[in-house]
């Protein structure tokens, strides 16, 4: 099947990014290379397009890896069972097997396919436990084995770099430790804002769909992996980080951002990538209101002279935006840049950036590079913002 959700990439960008996005245009999100496909996208009565996992659930449903219920619902907040999760993973990585003969459990052939392809060890789940809610550490094991044995991905070798960031890693049973380390390092499963992994916690069907999409499509992974950095190669003569390396850090942050509605409340969350000593990663998010509302811009950020409310320079965050409605919002502006603290030819006091990266959803999700000195402009990248800006989906 043609991959309908592949992200398009272009050449490297610089250490400063300014992203101006008019959310009113996001409802026309790019789902496919062939627009005729959109008429066949599944619809569920309890899954509005504003749901934070809509992109992932719809993709897996369209590709036949996950299904809803006979009453037309999907049940995104319901806990997913062991059998249901294996059905999704098998359907996404392999192909969903035929239904078993009458009288057998509906997941019999799925479990057999999982064992045959090394997703499960033989007899790992007894049949009378298939209906139990699966834990996050059990999911981690299945997905780590799927990445290794089905997708033939190389194992992450220096896992201590990643596991040292998991605050409850020592409490995870030994039989799951290596698998948790692999999926965390690869950005398939992330931890919670308090730094814990929560291995014994259960996962919802929406959370499971998101993890499986990250498993089968690395472009949706959140970039927990540390980026290799060599000062001799990645730092310019004037002390600034080179453009290609800055892009890696900024793209990690960009891919982690989500603006979503849940339970009638509006949130945005993400993870500011950690950068090497001597550099600082800055993220600012401005909520821009329509002029006739009389409301000011609400600024969140790690640049204190600009932001009204703080965001971290590194690490995860989740923010509830209080007292707003979609009708009041004119747009969102996101600014990200890598600051070289010891740049010897600094512009604008401390900051030595040269190139501005502008994204406007009115231009087919196009990203334009603008040189802030010559004001030269070049379109060089396309990005699927349907995974980030979810507020205006109906």
VOPAGU-2260 file (C-alpha; in pm, 1 decimal, decimal comma):
REM VOPAGU-2260
SITE   aa  ch    i         X         Y         Z
SITE  UNK   A    0       0,0       0,0       0,0
SITE  UNK   A    1     116,6     351,1     -73,5
SITE  UNK   A    2     224,6     533,1     240,7
SITE  UNK   A    3     -25,6     816,6     267,8
SITE  UNK   A    4     140,8     988,8     557,9
SITE  UNK   A    5     507,5    1011,6     457,5
SITE  UNK   A    6     671,8    1339,1     555,1
SITE  UNK   A    7     872,8    1524,3     295,1
SITE  UNK   A    8    1211,5    1664,3     391,7
SITE  UNK   A    9    1457,8    1902,5     237,2
SITE  UNK   A   10    1799,3    2050,9     308,9
SITE  UNK   A   11    1931,7    2171,7     643,3
SITE  UNK   A   12    1820,0    2484,7     826,6
SITE  UNK   A   13    1984,4    2714,2    1075,7
SITE  UNK   A   14    1990,3    2762,2    1448,0
SITE  UNK   A   15    1700,1    3006,8    1461,9
SITE  UNK   A   16    1344,8    2920,6    1367,4
SITE  UNK   A   17    1045,5    3150,7    1358,5
SITE  UNK   A   18     724,1    2969,5    1283,4
SITE  UNK   A   19     414,3    3173,9    1203,4
SITE  UNK   A   20     107,6    2954,4    1167,3
SITE  UNK   A   21    -245,9    3079,0    1109,7
SITE  UNK   A   22    -451,8    2808,6    1271,4
SITE  UNK   A   23    -758,2    2895,7    1069,4
SITE  UNK   A   24    -594,9    2723,2     775,4
SITE  UNK   A   25    -504,5    2404,8     957,9
SITE  UNK   A   26    -842,0    2242,0     897,7
SITE  UNK   A   27    -715,5    2167,4     546,9
SITE  UNK   A   28    -437,0    1944,6     680,8
SITE  UNK   A   29    -244,6    1738,6     429,3
SITE  UNK   A   30    -340,5    1375,0     473,4
SITE  UNK   A   31    -234,5    1218,5     147,3
SITE  UNK   A   32     -52,1    1265,6    -178,0
SITE  UNK   A   33    -380,2    1176,0    -350,9
SITE  UNK   A   34    -667,8    1389,3    -221,4
SITE  UNK   A   35    -921,2    1129,7    -339,1
SITE  UNK   A   36    -822,8     917,8     -40,7
SITE  UNK   A   37    -969,8    1166,1     206,7
SITE  UNK   A   38   -1324,4    1063,9     119,0
SITE  UNK   A   39   -1246,8     712,6     246,3
SITE  UNK   A   40   -1106,1     813,2     584,9
SITE  UNK   A   41   -1289,3     639,4     871,1
SITE  UNK   A   42   -1520,2     836,4    1099,8
SITE  UNK   A   43   -1603,4     755,6    1460,3
SITE  UNK   A   44   -1873,2     926,5    1661,8
SITE  UNK   A   45   -1645,3     970,8    1964,2
SITE  UNK   A   46   -1329,9    1078,2    1777,2
SITE  UNK   A   47   -1342,7    1442,8    1663,6
SITE  UNK   A   48   -1061,6    1570,8    1444,4
SITE  UNK   A   49    -952,1    1785,7    1737,8
SITE  UNK   A   50    -860,0    1475,0    1938,5
SITE  UNK   A   51    -486,2    1463,9    2007,0
SITE  UNK   A   52    -449,4    1111,9    1860,6
SITE  UNK   A   53    -680,0    1157,0    1560,9
SITE  UNK   A   54    -393,8    1147,9    1309,2
SITE  UNK   A   55    -253,6     819,8    1439,4
SITE  UNK   A   56    -586,6     644,5    1491,3
SITE  UNK   A   57    -710,6     741,3    1146,6
SITE  UNK   A   58    -393,3     621,7     980,7
SITE  UNK   A   59    -403,7     279,3    1145,8
SITE  UNK   A   60    -776,4     242,2    1079,2
SITE  UNK   A   61    -736,9     332,3     714,0
SITE  UNK   A   62    -456,2      78,7     677,9
SITE  UNK   A   63    -662,4    -191,3     849,4
SITE  UNK   A   64    -447,2    -228,4    1160,4
SITE  UNK   A   65    -710,3    -115,0    1412,1
SITE  UNK   A   66   -1088,1    -105,1    1412,7
SITE  UNK   A   67   -1368,8      59,0    1601,9
SITE  UNK   A   68   -1677,5     -91,4    1761,3
SITE  UNK   A   69   -2002,8    -197,4    1591,7
SITE  UNK   A   70   -2186,2     104,1    1735,6
SITE  UNK   A   71   -1961,0     342,4    1538,2
SITE  UNK   A   72   -1738,7     443,3    1829,2
SITE  UNK   A   73   -1364,3     397,7    1867,4
SITE  UNK   A   74   -1328,0     421,3    2244,6
SITE  UNK   A   75   -1003,7     624,9    2250,3
SITE  UNK   A   76   -1003,5     648,1    2631,7
SITE  UNK   A   77   -1072,6     278,7    2692,0
SITE  UNK   A   78    -784,4      63,9    2811,0
SITE  UNK   A   79    -648,6    -160,7    2538,8
SITE  UNK   A   80    -619,9    -532,4    2607,7
SITE  UNK   A   81    -332,0    -765,6    2533,5
SITE  UNK   A   82    -517,5    -924,6    2242,2
SITE  UNK   A   83    -626,5    -588,8    2100,2
SITE  UNK   A   84    -275,6    -448,4    2116,8
SITE  UNK   A   85    -122,2    -752,6    1947,2
SITE  UNK   A   86    -389,6    -723,9    1678,1
SITE  UNK   A   87    -281,2    -366,3    1607,2
SITE  UNK   A   88      91,1    -445,4    1603,6
SITE  UNK   A   89      49,2    -754,4    1385,5
SITE  UNK   A   90    -180,4    -564,3    1149,2
SITE  UNK   A   91      61,2    -272,3    1123,6
SITE  UNK   A   92     388,9    -465,0    1092,4
SITE  UNK   A   93     268,4    -771,3     902,9
SITE  UNK   A   94     -90,7    -818,6     793,8
SITE  UNK   A   95    -397,2    -908,1     992,0
SITE  UNK   A   96    -461,2   -1284,7     962,7
SITE  UNK   A   97    -794,3   -1438,0     876,3
SITE  UNK   A   98   -1045,5   -1497,8    1151,3
SITE  UNK   A   99   -1015,4   -1839,2    1319,2
SITE  UNK   A  100   -1283,0   -2109,8    1287,4
SITE  UNK   A  101   -1602,7   -2070,5    1488,7
SITE  UNK   A  102   -1561,4   -2159,8    1852,0
SITE  UNK   A  103   -1201,8   -2033,7    1881,2
SITE  UNK   A  104   -1099,5   -1707,0    2043,5
SITE  UNK   A  105   -1108,3   -1421,4    1791,5
SITE  UNK   A  106    -738,8   -1346,8    1854,1
SITE  UNK   A  107    -607,8   -1704,5    1813,4
SITE  UNK   A  108    -449,3   -1649,9    1471,6
SITE  UNK   A  109    -318,7   -1309,7    1576,5
SITE  UNK   A  110    -137,0   -1456,1    1876,6
SITE  UNK   A  111       5,0   -1734,8    1663,3
SITE  UNK   A  112     133,3   -1481,1    1410,1
SITE  UNK   A  113     286,7   -1275,2    1693,1
SITE  UNK   A  114     475,8   -1578,2    1826,8
SITE  UNK   A  115     584,1   -1690,3    1479,1
SITE  UNK   A  116     734,5   -1346,3    1410,0
SITE  UNK   A  117     902,9   -1311,4    1751,5
SITE  UNK   A  118     673,8   -1038,0    1880,0
SITE  UNK   A  119     586,5   -1271,8    2165,0
SITE  UNK   A  120     771,9   -1557,0    2325,5
SITE  UNK   A  121     594,1   -1890,7    2299,7
SITE  UNK   A  122     314,9   -1911,3    2558,6
SITE  UNK   A  123     397,7   -1567,4    2697,7
SITE  UNK   A  124      32,3   -1472,4    2738,0
SITE  UNK   A  125    -206,6   -1747,4    2848,0
SITE  UNK   A  126    -535,1   -1737,5    2658,9
SITE  UNK   A  127    -734,8   -1660,7    2971,9
SITE  UNK   A  128    -532,5   -1337,1    3007,3
SITE  UNK   A  129    -580,1   -1206,7    2653,1
SITE  UNK   A  130    -865,8    -987,1    2767,4
SITE  UNK   A  131    -661,4    -819,4    3041,3
SITE  UNK   A  132    -550,2    -460,2    2999,0
SITE  UNK   A  133    -190,9    -455,7    2877,9
SITE  UNK   A  134      76,2    -266,6    3071,1
SITE  UNK   A  135     318,6     -16,2    2921,8
SITE  UNK   A  136     616,2    -240,9    2996,3
SITE  UNK   A  137     447,8    -531,1    2816,3
SITE  UNK   A  138     381,7    -301,6    2520,9
SITE  UNK   A  139     745,7    -192,0    2529,0
SITE  UNK   A  140     863,9    -551,4    2499,6
SITE  UNK   A  141     636,2    -625,8    2204,8
SITE  UNK   A  142     732,2    -310,7    2015,5
SITE  UNK   A  143    1104,6    -347,1    2085,7
SITE  UNK   A  144    1090,9    -700,4    1946,4
SITE  UNK   A  145     890,4    -576,6    1649,6
SITE  UNK   A  146    1152,2    -313,2    1571,8
SITE  UNK   A  147    1431,8    -568,7    1603,0
SITE  UNK   A  148    1289,4    -883,3    1443,3
SITE  UNK   A  149    1032,7    -750,9    1194,1
SITE  UNK   A  150    1167,7    -409,7    1095,7
SITE  UNK   A  151    1530,4    -520,8    1135,8
SITE  UNK   A  152    1629,2    -201,6    1316,1
SITE  UNK   A  153    1968,1    -186,2    1480,9
SITE  UNK   A  154    1966,1    -199,5    1859,0
SITE  UNK   A  155    2056,0     112,0    2053,2
SITE  UNK   A  156    2383,9      27,3    2223,9
SITE  UNK   A  157    2445,7     304,4    2480,2
SITE  UNK   A  158    2113,0     267,6    2656,1
SITE  UNK   A  159    2241,2     402,7    2988,4
SITE  UNK   A  160    2236,7     749,8    2831,9
SITE  UNK   A  161    1859,4     718,3    2804,9
SITE  UNK   A  162    1769,0     507,7    3107,1
SITE  UNK   A  163    1944,6     752,8    3337,8
SITE  UNK   A  164    1666,8     998,9    3251,4
SITE  UNK   A  165    1388,3     759,4    3363,3
SITE  UNK   A  166    1323,4     829,8    3729,6
SITE  UNK   A  167    1153,6     495,2    3803,5
SITE  UNK   A  168    1374,1     277,5    3582,7
SITE  UNK   A  169    1504,8      78,7    3880,8
SITE  UNK   A  170    1150,4     -27,8    3970,5
SITE  UNK   A  171    1080,7    -186,1    3629,8
SITE  UNK   A  172    1105,5    -569,5    3640,5
SITE  UNK   A  173    1434,3    -696,2    3499,3
SITE  UNK   A  174    1265,5    -889,8    3217,9
SITE  UNK   A  175    1144,1    -561,4    3070,0
SITE  UNK   A  176    1442,5    -335,2    3132,5
SITE  UNK   A  177    1622,9    -379,3    2798,9
SITE  UNK   A  178    1298,4    -343,4    2603,6
SITE  UNK   A  179    1196,3     -24,4    2784,7
SITE  UNK   A  180    1543,0     116,4    2716,9
SITE  UNK   A  181    1510,7      40,2    2344,9
SITE  UNK   A  182    1167,3     195,5    2286,1
SITE  UNK   A  183    1254,4     496,4    2501,6
SITE  UNK   A  184    1582,7     553,4    2318,9
SITE  UNK   A  185    1416,5     522,1    1980,3
SITE  UNK   A  186    1138,4     769,1    2073,7
SITE  UNK   A  187     859,2     511,1    2031,2
SITE  UNK   A  188     737,7     534,1    2390,6
SITE  UNK   A  189     812,0     836,4    2604,7
SITE  UNK   A  190     787,0     897,2    2975,1
SITE  UNK   A  191     562,2    1124,1    3176,0
SITE  UNK   A  192     634,9    1490,2    3259,6
SITE  UNK   A  193     766,9    1388,1    3602,2
SITE  UNK   A  194    1036,5    1176,7    3432,4
SITE  UNK   A  195     880,8     838,5    3511,8
SITE  UNK   A  196     806,8     563,5    3259,4
SITE  UNK   A  197     514,4     408,1    3446,3
SITE  UNK   A  198     578,1      52,1    3333,2
SITE  UNK   A  199     289,3    -100,3    3526,8
SITE  UNK   A  200      41,6     162,4    3413,8
SITE  UNK   A  201    -216,9      70,3    3154,5
SITE  UNK   A  202    -253,1     241,3    2819,0
SITE  UNK   A  203    -558,7     363,4    2633,4
SITE  UNK   A  204    -646,8     273,0    2277,6
SITE  UNK   A  205    -548,3     623,9    2167,6
SITE  UNK   A  206    -209,0     598,2    2337,1
SITE  UNK   A  207    -152,3     256,2    2182,2
SITE  UNK   A  208    -230,4     383,6    1833,3
SITE  UNK   A  209      20,8     664,8    1877,2
SITE  UNK   A  210     294,4     425,4    1988,9
SITE  UNK   A  211     232,9     186,7    1699,1
SITE  UNK   A  212     250,8     467,5    1442,8
SITE  UNK   A  213     586,7     569,1    1589,6
SITE  UNK   A  214     695,3     205,6    1567,7
SITE  UNK   A  215     618,0     167,4    1197,7
SITE  UNK   A  216     707,4     520,9    1088,9
SITE  UNK   A  217    1026,0     667,8    1244,7
SITE  UNK   A  218     938,1    1017,4    1118,8
SITE  UNK   A  219     674,9    1031,9    1395,7
SITE  UNK   A  220     914,5     939,2    1675,0
SITE  UNK   A  221     977,2    1201,0    1937,7
SITE  UNK   A  222    1353,6    1200,6    1943,7
SITE  UNK   A  223    1446,1    1093,0    2294,2
SITE  UNK   A  224    1780,1     977,4    2153,4
SITE  UNK   A  225    2073,9    1203,5    2230,5
SITE  UNK   A  226    2217,9    1362,6    1917,8
SITE  UNK   A  227    2583,9    1291,4    1851,5
SITE  UNK   A  228    2778,5    1617,4    1880,3
SITE  UNK   A  229    3145,0    1675,1    1796,3
SITE  UNK   A  230    3266,5    2031,6    1863,5
SITE  UNK   A  231    3548,5    1988,2    1613,9
SITE  UNK   A  232    3297,3    1918,6    1336,7
SITE  UNK   A  233    2970,1    2079,0    1446,7
SITE  UNK   A  234    3085,1    2425,0    1564,1
SITE  UNK   A  235    3174,2    2702,9    1320,8
SITE  UNK   A  236    3490,1    2916,2    1358,4
SITE  UNK   A  237    3292,8    3201,3    1517,5
SITE  UNK   A  238    3148,2    2974,2    1787,9
SITE  UNK   A  239    2801,8    2914,7    1643,1
SITE  UNK   A  240    2657,8    2567,8    1597,5
SITE  UNK   A  241    2659,2    2470,1    1231,8
SITE  UNK   A  242    2326,4    2482,2    1054,6
SITE  UNK   A  243    2284,7    2110,0     984,6
SITE  UNK   A  244    2348,4    2016,8    1347,8
SITE  UNK   A  245    2119,1    2292,1    1479,9
SITE  UNK   A  246    1842,4    2149,9    1260,5
SITE  UNK   A  247    1866,0    1814,1    1434,6
SITE  UNK   A  248    1803,1    1964,4    1778,2
SITE  UNK   A  249    1529,7    2198,3    1660,6
SITE  UNK   A  250    1354,9    1923,9    1465,2
SITE  UNK   A  251    1341,9    1711,5    1780,4
SITE  UNK   A  252    1159,6    1992,5    1956,6
SITE  UNK   A  253     931,2    2060,2    1661,2
SITE  UNK   A  254     829,9    1695,7    1625,0
SITE  UNK   A  255     736,7    1676,4    1992,6
SITE  UNK   A  256     495,3    1972,9    1986,7
SITE  UNK   A  257     120,1    1909,3    2001,2
SITE  UNK   A  258    -166,5    2158,9    2031,2
SITE  UNK   A  259    -482,8    1970,6    2121,1
SITE  UNK   A  260    -823,8    1987,1    2283,7
SITE  UNK   A  261    -924,9    1734,2    2547,2
SITE  UNK   A  262   -1235,9    1740,6    2760,1
SITE  UNK   A  263   -1322,8    2090,8    2642,7
SITE  UNK   A  264    -983,9    2226,7    2752,1
SITE  UNK   A  265    -694,3    2342,5    2533,7
SITE  UNK   A  266    -338,2    2224,4    2583,0
SITE  UNK   A  267      -0,6    2231,4    2418,8
SITE  UNK   A  268     287,6    2007,6    2513,1
SITE  UNK   A  269     630,2    1909,9    2391,7
SITE  UNK   A  270     989,9    1836,9    2478,4
SITE  UNK   A  271    1267,3    2094,7    2437,5
SITE  UNK   A  272    1573,8    1906,1    2316,0
SITE  UNK   A  273    1882,2    1913,0    2537,8
SITE  UNK   A  274    2178,2    2084,7    2367,8
SITE  UNK   A  275    2553,3    2065,6    2447,2
SITE  UNK   A  276    2726,6    2286,2    2701,7
SITE  UNK   A  277    2795,4    2630,9    2558,8
SITE  UNK   A  278    2461,5    2647,6    2376,4
SITE  UNK   A  279    2106,9    2722,0    2483,0
SITE  UNK   A  280    1783,4    2600,7    2327,6
SITE  UNK   A  281    1504,7    2856,6    2330,7
SITE  UNK   A  282    1135,2    2801,2    2260,2
SITE  UNK   A  283     863,2    3068,8    2261,8
SITE  UNK   A  284     495,6    3012,1    2182,5
SITE  UNK   A  285     262,9    3309,5    2132,4
SITE  UNK   A  286    -114,8    3266,7    2124,1
SITE  UNK   A  287    -238,7    3549,8    1899,0
SITE  UNK   A  288    -597,0    3669,9    1938,2
SITE  UNK   A  289    -821,6    3842,9    1685,6
SITE  UNK   A  290    -825,4    4220,8    1711,9
SITE  UNK   A  291   -1197,0    4248,6    1783,7
SITE  UNK   A  292   -1163,3    4035,0    2098,6
SITE  UNK   A  293    -964,1    4296,4    2285,3
SITE  UNK   A  294    -737,3    4021,5    2419,5
SITE  UNK   A  295    -358,3    4052,8    2419,9
SITE  UNK   A  296    -106,4    3799,6    2298,1
SITE  UNK   A  297     -33,1    3529,6    2556,1
SITE  UNK   A  298     337,0    3444,0    2543,5
SITE  UNK   A  299     488,3    3125,3    2681,7
SITE  UNK   A  300     861,3    3074,4    2656,9
SITE  UNK   A  301    1209,6    3007,9    2783,7
SITE  UNK   A  302    1322,9    3359,6    2678,2
SITE  UNK   A  303    1220,2    3553,0    2993,3
SITE  UNK   A  304    1237,5    3904,4    2847,3
SITE  UNK   A  305     965,9    3810,5    2600,3
SITE  UNK   A  306     750,5    3547,9    2769,0
SITE  UNK   A  307     474,4    3611,7    3019,8
SITE  UNK   A  308     471,2    3247,6    3131,3
SITE  UNK   A  309     775,8    3024,4    3151,9
SITE  UNK   A  310     870,7    2722,3    2942,0
SITE  UNK   A  311    1183,5    2516,2    3008,6
SITE  UNK   A  312    1506,6    2545,8    2809,2
SITE  UNK   A  313    1513,6    2167,7    2800,4
SITE  UNK   A  314    1285,0    1882,6    2899,0
SITE  UNK   A  315     914,1    1810,5    2868,8
SITE  UNK   A  316     620,9    2038,2    2945,4
SITE  UNK   A  317     242,0    2043,3    2927,2
SITE  UNK   A  318      47,3    2369,1    2944,6
SITE  UNK   A  319    -325,6    2428,5    2972,7
SITE  UNK   A  320    -428,2    2750,2    2795,0
SITE  UNK   A  321    -697,0    2899,3    3015,8
SITE  UNK   A  322    -987,6    3124,1    2928,8
SITE  UNK   A  323    -989,5    3090,8    2549,8
SITE  UNK   A  324   -1218,9    2973,1    2274,6
SITE  UNK   A  325   -1123,9    2877,5    1921,9
SITE  UNK   A  326   -1328,0    3165,7    1783,2
SITE  UNK   A  327   -1096,4    3412,6    1958,8
SITE  UNK   A  328    -769,3    3278,9    1815,3
SITE  UNK   A  329    -616,9    3434,0    1504,0
SITE  UNK   A  330    -301,3    3223,3    1505,7
SITE  UNK   A  331       1,5    3089,5    1682,4
SITE  UNK   A  332     362,4    3195,1    1648,5
SITE  UNK   A  333     639,0    2957,7    1750,6
SITE  UNK   A  334     997,9    3073,2    1778,1
SITE  UNK   A  335    1289,5    2836,1    1828,6
SITE  UNK   A  336    1661,8    2896,1    1807,3
SITE  UNK   A  337    1992,4    2760,2    1932,2
SITE  UNK   A  338    2189,8    3035,5    2106,1
SITE  UNK   A  339    2569,9    3012,1    2109,3
SITE  UNK   A  340    2651,1    3156,5    2450,4
SITE  UNK   A  341    3012,9    3225,8    2355,7
SITE  UNK   A  342    2959,1    3343,7    1998,0
SITE  UNK   A  343    3243,4    3588,7    1923,4
SITE  UNK   A  344    3051,1    3799,7    1668,0
SITE  UNK   A  345    2712,8    3826,4    1832,3
SITE  UNK   A  346    2426,5    4006,9    1660,6
SITE  UNK   A  347    2139,1    4153,9    1861,3
SITE  UNK   A  348    2334,6    4149,5    2187,7
SITE  UNK   A  349    2363,6    3780,3    2284,7
SITE  UNK   A  350    2217,4    3611,4    1980,1
SITE  UNK   A  351    2410,5    3532,6    1663,9
SITE  UNK   A  352    2152,8    3383,5    1432,5
SITE  UNK   A  353    2155,9    3438,9    1057,5
SITE  UNK   A  354    1864,4    3250,6     905,4
SITE  UNK   A  355    1495,2    3258,8     997,0
SITE  UNK   A  356    1273,5    2954,9     928,0
SITE  UNK   A  357     913,7    3056,2     857,6
SITE  UNK   A  358     622,2    2815,3     831,9
SITE  UNK   A  359     280,1    2928,1     715,0
SITE  UNK   A  360      -1,6    2678,3     674,9
SITE  UNK   A  361    -160,1    2897,4     407,8
SITE  UNK   A  362     122,9    2788,8     178,2
SITE  UNK   A  363      60,2    2411,8     169,4
SITE  UNK   A  364     252,7    2359,9     494,0
SITE  UNK   A  365     557,3    2516,9     328,0
SITE  UNK   A  366     863,5    2619,2     525,5
SITE  UNK   A  367    1054,2    2918,5     392,0
SITE  UNK   A  368    1410,7    3001,1     488,1
SITE  UNK   A  369    1476,5    3375,2     523,8
SITE  UNK   A  370    1825,5    3520,1     563,1
SITE  UNK   A  371    1784,0    3792,7     826,2
SITE  UNK   A  372    2075,5    3991,5     684,9
SITE  UNK   A  373    1996,1    3989,3     312,1
SITE  UNK   A  374    1627,9    3897,6     348,2
SITE  UNK   A  375    1673,3    3639,8      75,5
SITE  UNK   A  376    1393,7    3382,2      75,4
SITE  UNK   A  377    1398,7    3021,1     -34,5
SITE  UNK   A  378    1141,6    2744,0       1,9
SITE  UNK   A  379    1324,1    2432,9     102,8
SITE  UNK   A  380    1108,8    2205,1     316,8
SITE  UNK   A  381     758,0    2068,2     356,0
SITE  UNK   A  382     628,5    1938,0     686,4
SITE  UNK   A  383     306,4    1761,1     784,7
SITE  UNK   A  384     164,5    1993,1    1048,4
SITE  UNK   A  385    -151,3    1783,5    1081,5
SITE  UNK   A  386      31,8    1600,9    1361,4
SITE  UNK   A  387      94,5    1920,6    1558,8
SITE  UNK   A  388    -188,1    2171,5    1520,8
SITE  UNK   A  389    -503,8    1989,7    1620,6
SITE  UNK   A  390    -717,1    2264,9    1773,1
SITE  UNK   A  391    -930,9    2350,7    1472,3
SITE  UNK   A  392   -1017,6    2007,1    1346,3
SITE  UNK   A  393   -1390,2    1943,2    1337,3
